[in-house]
Amino acid sequence: MKKVVLATRNDGKIVELRRILAEAGLEVELVGLGEFPHIGDVAETGLTFAENSLLKAHAVAARSGLPAIADDSGLCVDALNGMPGIFSARWSGRHGDDLANLRLLLAQISDVPDGRRQAHFACTAALALPTGDEHVVDGIMRGHVIREPRGTNGFGYDPIFVPDGESRTTAEMEAAEKDAISHRGRAFRALVPLIESAVL
């Protein structure tokens, strides 16, 4: 079975992509960066989701000698001119402090009326091969930001985001339900035929 690296140490993302690949009937062995201790973190110095995902995918493909997938995603709030965007994971200043990021965002739009709290999650996923070849796809999930967190599933801004057509936050959904409509699920599913043609 061909091995493909997902450029992350986030177990949730690895499980999510494994689920999507299995549903698509794609027989590849997906591993995370935990299997490659010699590969350090790749600095996300790009100014777009695409630049960051390509930086990570190319670096991991070069260092592992295997096809590599990377994604960059974030919450884009209309009332904040599309921010936090690429800075979503470090909006409060420290990378990965989900609760601090969420609280800061809610404080920043506390005076925005309910009817004007539109936002979308965006994800760009990239596949890079050791040869230097690359493929990039995008996924978007539109919705709005509520005033108080609800739900315990998911991570990041999930407890304050309600997708269009839903009354629940993405943190109140089961994993499979969220996968079906999420920005990352859409991007990863769009990547499946590209992985199939490039790897198999």
C-alpha positions, 0 to 999 in steps of 0.5 A: 500500500502506498504511503502518503504523509499528512503534514500535521501532528493533529490526530483529529485531522489525520483521522478525518482524512483517513475517513474521507479516503476510506469512504472514497475507496482509496487504498493508501496508508496515511501517516502523520508527522509523528512518524517522522521525528526528524521533520521539524515544524514548517513555518507558515510564512505565506500570506494566503492559505494556498501559500501556507499549505504549499510551503508545508506540503513541499517541505514534508515531501522533500524531507520524507521522500513521500507524497505529502498533503498539507492544509491551511484553514481558518475562519473569515468573519465579514465584520472583521474584513475576513480576519482572522483568516490565516491567523485563526490559530494564533489570533490571540497571540499564542498558537493553538490556544483555542479558548483564548482565540474564541474569546477574543473573536467574540469580544471583537464582534460583540457589538455586531448585530445578529443579522450581520455576523456572517462568516465562512470557514476556508480551507486550502489543501495541497498535494506535493510530490517529491518530484516537485509537482503540486496540486491545490484545491479549496473548500468553503463552509458558509454560516454565521458566528453566534454569541456564546459557545455551544457543543463539545465536538470539534475544535477551534471556532467550532463552538461559535459557528453555525453553518448555513441551513443549520441551527446547530454549531459545528461543535454540536454535530457528529464527526460524519455530519461535519465532514459532509459539509465542512470546508476541510471535508470539501477540500480533502474530497476534492483532493481524492482524485488528484491523490489517486492519479498522482500516487496510485 
